[in-house]
Amino acid sequence: MTKYVLKRIIWLIPVFFGIVILIFSIIYISPSDPAAIILGPGSSLQDKERIREELGLNGTYFQQLGNYLYNLCVHGDFGDSYVTQVPVISSILQRLPNTLLIGSISMVLVVICGIPLGIFAATHQNKLGDNIATLAALIGVSIPQFWLALMLVVVFSSKLHWLPAFGVSSWKSYILPCIAVSVSTIAGLTRQTRSSMLEVIRSDYITTARAKGVSDRAVTYKHALPNALMPLITYVGSELGVILGGTVVIETIFTIPGIGTYMTSGINNSDLPVVEGCVIILGMTFSIVMLLVDIAYAFADPRIREQYSKKKRKN
């Protein structure tokens, strides 16, 4: 088990460098001129050339990439914002907790709502409850996040005045963003859980358990659900990337100071270090989540543990 976890952790190293090199290459070929962004309109060619020299932008692609990797890996330096001249890493660390909090709360909502609804639909197949849950899931998947967020603001903020429409003034400020982010994922997980449970419920060992007089609750939660978890773990882990991507739009709508709004402002202002830093942080966050998914596989599937324990005994 330890060897399995270490192997997955080591794989994060090439993933990290792949993310950094890819986003750096995209930024490198972009037509934006950092010197013009820093100095503003009307600056002279001499001043622009001086700024390019100070930033090391006159070097070749590999020279610039090497300097960027050195500063990032050795000093943890993403560079300074072209607009505010503030280190990007300090701004990210201030905003990252808001983004992670929205993502974490949303994933909790997804799991505690999506899996029970999917189990209910599967155990009541072709009945009224199944039809209602399936229809609700279809509607939830079809609703765009930004439209749902705007409708939530109109209803609960503008009309009812129950919840704040923007900013982070209290815990209530996170309710609408988390709902807007999680609804489509809850719907998707409901459909995935229903499909996985139906496939397992039709298995011979489930029929045998029922023939032995095992209660429906025990059949569902002790026999069927554990064997349906593997695709659900995969879905939940991959959907976190969708949630993190969705926070870019949701944070902008609700004016939440998170990574999403920071990256959006960086894109609008052609602030390349900000865009690079945000993409790298979000990419690594998603990679760590997928690492946790791989570890969850080992706990959910005894075949993985047995595979590595056999290798250990042979060695």
C-alpha positions in Angstrom: 0.0 0.0 0.0 2.8 2.4 0.9 4.6 1.6 -2.4 1.3 2.3 -4.3 0.9 5.7 -2.7 4.6 6.7 -3.2 4.4 5.7 -6.8 1.4 8.0 -7.3 3.1 10.8 -5.5 6.2 10.5 -7.7 4.0 10.8 -10.7 3.0 14.3 -9.6 6.5 15.6 -10.4 6.3 15.1 -14.2 2.7 16.3 -14.1 3.8 19.5 -12.4 6.5 20.2 -14.9 4.2 19.4 -17.8 1.6 21.9 -16.5 4.3 24.6 -16.0 5.9 24.1 -19.4 2.6 24.0 -21.2 1.2 27.2 -19.7 4.6 29.0 -20.1 4.7 28.0 -23.8 1.2 29.3 -24.4 2.0 32.6 -22.7 5.3 32.8 -24.6 3.6 32.7 -28.0 0.9 35.2 -27.0 1.1 38.5 -28.8 0.9 40.6 -25.5 3.9 42.9 -24.8 4.6 42.9 -21.0 6.7 46.1 -21.4 3.8 48.0 -22.9 1.4 46.7 -20.2 3.7 47.8 -17.4 4.6 51.2 -18.8 1.2 52.0 -20.3 0.3 53.8 -23.5 2.7 56.4 -24.8 5.9 54.9 -23.5 9.1 55.2 -25.5 10.9 52.3 -27.2 13.9 52.9 -25.0 11.8 52.4 -21.9 10.1 49.3 -23.3 13.5 47.8 -24.2 14.8 48.6 -20.6 11.8 46.8 -19.1 12.2 43.8 -21.4 15.9 43.6 -20.3 15.0 43.8 -16.6 12.4 41.0 -17.0 14.7 38.8 -19.0 12.3 38.8 -22.0 15.1 39.3 -24.5 16.4 35.8 -24.0 15.5 32.7 -26.0 12.6 30.5 -25.2 14.7 28.0 -23.3 16.5 30.7 -21.4 13.3 32.3 -20.3 11.8 28.9 -19.4 14.9 27.9 -17.4 14.7 31.2 -15.4 11.0 30.7 -14.8 11.5 27.1 -13.6 14.4 28.1 -11.4 12.5 30.9 -9.7 9.4 28.8 -9.3 11.1 25.6 -8.0 13.8 27.2 -5.9 12.2 30.4 -4.6 8.5 29.7 -5.1 8.3 32.9 -7.2 5.6 33.3 -9.8 6.8 36.8 -10.6 5.2 40.1 -10.0 1.9 41.3 -11.5 2.4 43.7 -14.4 -0.5 45.8 -13.3 -0.1 46.0 -9.5 3.6 45.1 -9.1 2.6 42.8 -6.2 4.1 39.3 -6.1 1.6 36.9 -7.6 2.1 34.2 -5.0 1.1 36.6 -2.1 -2.1 37.5 -4.0 -2.9 33.8 -4.7 -2.4 32.8 -1.1 -4.8 35.5 0.0 -7.5 34.4 -2.4 -7.0 30.6 -2.6 -8.9 29.8 0.7 -12.1 31.3 -0.7 -11.9 29.2 -3.8 -11.0 26.0 -1.9 -13.8 26.7 0.6 -16.4 27.0 -2.2 -15.0 23.9 -3.9 -14.9 21.8 -0.7 -18.5 22.8 0.4 -19.7 22.1 -3.1 -18.2 18.6 -3.2 -19.7 17.8 0.2 -23.1 18.9 -1.1 -22.5 16.8 -4.3 -21.7 13.6 -2.3 -24.4 13.9 0.4 -27.1 14.7 -2.2 -26.1 12.9 -5.4 -25.3 9.4 -4.0 -28.5 9.0 -1.9 -30.6 10.3 -4.8 -29.0 7.9 -7.2 -29.5 5.0 -4.8 -33.1 5.9 -4.3 -33.7 6.0 -8.0 -32.0 2.7 -8.6 -33.9 0.9 -5.8 -37.2 2.3 -7.1 -36.5 1.7 -10.8 -39.3 2.7 -13.2 -41.5 3.9 -10.3 -42.6 7.5 -9.6 -39.6 8.3 -7.4 -37.2 7.1 -10.0 -38.9 9.1 -12.8 -38.9 12.3 -10.6 -35.2 11.8 -9.7 -34.2 11.1 -13.3 -36.1 14.1 -14.6 -34.7 16.4 -11.9 -31.2 15.1 -12.7 -31.7 15.8 -16.5 -32.9 19.3 -15.7 -30.0 19.9 -13.4 -27.4 18.8 -15.9 -28.9 21.0 -18.6 -29.0 24.3 -16.6 -26.0 26.5 -17.3 -24.1 27.5 -14.1 -24.1 31.3 -14.9 -27.8 31.3 -15.6 -28.6 29.5 -12.4 -26.3 31.8 -10.4 -28.1 34.9 -11.8 -31.5 33.4 -11.1 -30.5 32.7 -7.5 -29.4 36.3 -7.1 -32.7 37.6 -8.5 -34.8 35.3 -6.3 -33.0 35.1 -3.0 -31.2 38.5 -3.0 -33.2 40.9 -5.0 -36.7 39.6 -4.3 -36.6 37.9 -0.9 -33.6 39.6 0.5 -32.6 36.5 2.4 -29.0 36.2 1.2 -26.2 38.6 0.1 -25.8 39.0 -3.7 -22.0 39.7 -3.7 -18.9 39.8 -1.6 -17.8 37.8 1.4 -19.4 39.4 4.5 -20.4 36.3 6.4 -21.0 32.5 6.0 -24.2 33.3 4.2 -22.2 34.7 1.3 -21.1 31.2 0.4 -24.6 29.7 0.2 -25.7 30.9 -3.3 -22.2 30.3 -4.9 -22.0 26.8 -3.6 -25.5 25.9 -4.8 -24.8 27.4 -8.2 -21.6 25.4 -8.6 -22.9 22.1 -7.2 -26.3 21.6 -8.8 -25.1 20.3 -12.2 -22.6 18.0 -10.5 -25.2 16.7 -8.1 -27.4 15.9 -11.1 -24.5 14.1 -12.9 -23.6 12.1 -9.8 -27.2 11.1 -9.3 -27.3 9.6 -12.9 -23.9 7.9 -12.5 -24.9 6.4 -9.1 -28.2 5.1 -10.5 -26.5 3.6 -13.5 -23.8 1.9 -11.4 -26.2 0.6 -8.8 -28.6 -0.9 -11.4 -25.6 -2.7 -13.0 -24.6 -4.2 -9.6 -28.1 -4.9 -8.4 -28.6 -7.2 -11.4 -25.6 -9.4 -10.4 -25.9 -13.0 -9.4 -24.5 -12.5 -5.9 -27.2 -9.8 -5.1 -29.9 -12.3 -6.2 -28.3 -14.9 -3.9 -28.2 -12.5 -1.0 -31.9 -11.8 -1.4 -32.7 -15.5 -1.7 -31.0 -16.0 1.6 -33.3 -13.6 3.2 -30.9 -10.6 3.6 -32.9 -7.4 4.1 -33.1 -4.9 1.3 -31.2 -2.3 3.3 -28.3 -4.7 3.9 -28.3 -5.7 0.2 -28.2 -2.1 -0.9 -25.6 -0.7 1.5 -23.4 -3.7 2.4 -23.4 -5.6 -0.9 -24.4 -3.4 -3.8 -23.0 0.1 -2.9 -19.4 -1.0 -2.1 -19.1 -2.7 -5.5 -20.6 0.4 -7.3 -18.1 2.8 -5.7 -15.3 2.6 -8.2 -17.0 4.6 -11.0 -18.4 7.0 -8.4 -15.0 7.7 -7.0 -13.7 8.4 -10.5 -16.7 10.7 -11.3 -16.4 12.7 -8.0 -12.7 13.2 -8.5 -12.9 14.3 -12.1 -15.9 16.6 -11.4 -13.8 18.6 -8.8 -11.9 19.9 -11.8 -15.2 21.0 -13.3 -16.1 22.7 -10.0 -12.8 24.5 -9.8 -13.3 25.7 -13.4 -16.8 26.8 -12.6 -15.6 29.0 -9.7 -14.0 31.3 -12.3 -17.5 32.2 -13.5 -19.3 32.0 -10.2 -16.7 34.1 -8.3 -17.1 36.7 -11.0 -20.9 36.8 -10.7 -20.9 37.0 -6.9 -17.7 39.2 -6.7 -15.9 36.8 -4.5 -12.2 37.5 -4.1 -10.9 34.1 -5.1 -8.6 32.6 -7.7 -11.4 32.8 -10.4 -11.8 36.6 -10.1 -8.0 37.1 -9.9 -7.4 35.1 -13.0 -10.3 36.8 -14.8 -8.8 40.2 -14.0 -5.4 38.9 -15.2 -6.8 37.8 -18.5 -8.7 41.1 -19.0 -5.5 43.1 -18.3 -3.2 40.8 -20.2 -1.4 40.3 -16.8 0.6 37.2 -17.8 2.2 36.3 -14.5 -1.2 36.3 -12.8 -2.7 34.0 -15.5 0.3 31.6 -15.3 0.3 31.5 -11.5 -3.5 30.8 -11.3 -3.5 28.1 -13.9 -0.5 26.4 -12.3 -2.1 26.5 -8.8 -5.5 25.2 -10.1 -3.8 22.5 -12.2 -1.8 21.2 -9.2 -4.8 21.3 -7.0 -6.7 19.1 -9.4 -3.6 16.8 -9.7 -3.6 16.4 -5.9 -7.3 15.6 -5.9 -6.7 12.9 -8.5 -3.9 11.6 -6.3 -6.5 11.3 -3.4 -8.8 9.5 -5.9 -6.1 6.9 -6.7 -5.6 6.4 -2.9 -9.3 6.0 -2.5 -9.2 3.3 -5.2 -6.9 1.3 -3.0 -9.2 1.4 -0.1 -12.3 0.7 -2.1 -10.8 -2.1 -4.2 -9.0 -4.9 -2.3 -7.6 -6.2 -5.5 -5.2 -3.2 -5.7 -4.0 -3.8 -2.1 -3.6 -7.5 -2.8 -1.6 -6.7 -5.9 1.0 -4.6 -4.1 1.1 -6.9 -1.1 2.0 -9.8 -3.4 4.8 -7.8 -4.9 6.0 -7.0 -1.4 6.0 -10.7 -0.4 7.9 -11.7 -3.6 10.5 -9.1 -2.9 
